[in-house]
Amino acid sequence: MPYFITDKSPDCSGWATIKEDGEVIGCHETKQDAIDQMVAVSIAEDMEPGGERALPDNYRPALSKDVPEGRACGNCYHYDETNVEEDGDNLKAYCHKWDEYVDGGFYCNAWQPQEEDRQVSLEVPVYIRTAARKGLDYYGEGLAGDGLTQGTVREARGLARGEVSEDKVVRANAWAQRHAVDLEASKNSVASDEEFPGAGAVAHYLWGINPLNPQPARDWYERKANAIKAERGLFNFYRTKSEYFANIPGMEDNKVETRRIQVNEFELRAGPTGDGMSFTGYAAVFNSDSEPLPFIERIHHGAFKKSLKSRQPIKMYMNHDSSMLLASTRSRTLRLEEDSKGLLVNADLPDTTVGRDLSVLMQRGDVDSMSFGFSVPAGGDSWSDDGMSRELRQVRLHEVSVVTGFPAYKATSASVRSLDLLAKRTGVNADKLAEAITMLESGNTLSDESAELLSSAVSKLRAEPAQVPASVNILAKHLELLKSF
């Protein structure tokens, strides 16, 4: 790799000779000494010297007194968390403004917010989420083809939860057009065929496309993909070939995920200054099986180590809501550490409405959950061959939250076979039933049609409880939520 010189290395007080990735190979008092070393090592390795490489003068620690609140490089639009390299114990991400890997806890005055005013809405339609759920159930029954990748399965789980990236939308649009001809086979497009669903049909379901009625999903993917390309430019959608290949199925897309601990041992006591309360709890627990996501997940000890050592500011919220700030590492009101149990959170709660409300709820025993927001760098996790278990070995921590409200619903999703059985039993449309249950699980407002359909199914099940097949018991748990109608 080429060698460079710079006077901006945080590891040297003067000039430094560095590798392309920023690793220092020598510190020098003068620029000429750094040049001499750069030339010598370049000649020894038969390559051209890289020259001078420098970040702007205003690139400095975000904790400097003249840096505006929250304007660290890690919050900047130019900061690309999908392109990361290790620098000792720190993680640096690529900055498209300076064509350099930068520390997320530093600052420069070219800062821009990550969220642009123009942004394509990627709210996943219920029919795509429902199709993905069916695909996962068929996959669990062993009906998928041999060419299926674990990346497609993981992305299908995201679609079923209503999560999709711009990259996935663009790829799904191309995939849907390329595989439209596959649906001409009867076992892929005709439900009455004894071989339905074939591998092609299962693949379509996993991509969020109902093979029996594919046009709505195709139209949505095409419409959104065109909007994304128009906004970002087709040429600039992938900045490099390596970034394109890093986003093919089977690779992580570094989206932010959240995980929740539902039973926690909180401690609340008077704050050190007497103007608030001090909070202690765990945002994550090591080596403990998660609730089904639907995969089972375990967090390894040390998963947060590099993230905590970096200077990336982390904040504590109520319910992941950035308008309900409780503490921050920047102000030192939030202190995070790994111990033998997990990620320990210590915070000085503010004497604000949010802080006082949380204190009251905790003293009453109404709060029992914490959560953390994270993304996974390349190589930070590992999956089992069947995609049903995941181990987190390194994560990039974004925030922690105290979670109020109702615990996550723990019942597993209704299977396709159970849905079909319930639909036959109650005389309702299976696809519409699946859509209604998906909306119900997500907490979305039900349409009158969906509410009436579910209420009708409940009534028919209650009319003859002795005849309800055991395989639809799980659906009864979902439908119990309708008691409040």
Secondary structure by P-SEA (a helix, b strand, c coil): ccccccccccccccbbbbccccccccccccaaaaaaaaaaaaaaacccccccccccccccccccccccccccccccccccccbbbbcccbbbbbbccccbbbbcccccccbbbccccccccccccaaaaaaaaaaaaaaaaccccccccaaaaaaaaaaaaccccaaaaaaaaaaaaaacccccccccccccccccccaaaaaaaaacccccccaaaaaaaaaaaaaaaaacccccccccaaaaaaaccccccccbbbbbbccccccccccccccbbbbbbbccccccccccccbbbbbcccccccccccccbbbbbccccccccccccccccbbbbbccccbbbbbbccccaaaaaaaaaaaaccccbbbbbbccccccccccccccbbbbcccccccccccccccccccccccaaaaaaaaaaacccaaaaaaaaaaaaacccccaaaaaaaaaaaaaaaaccccccccaaaaaaaacccccc
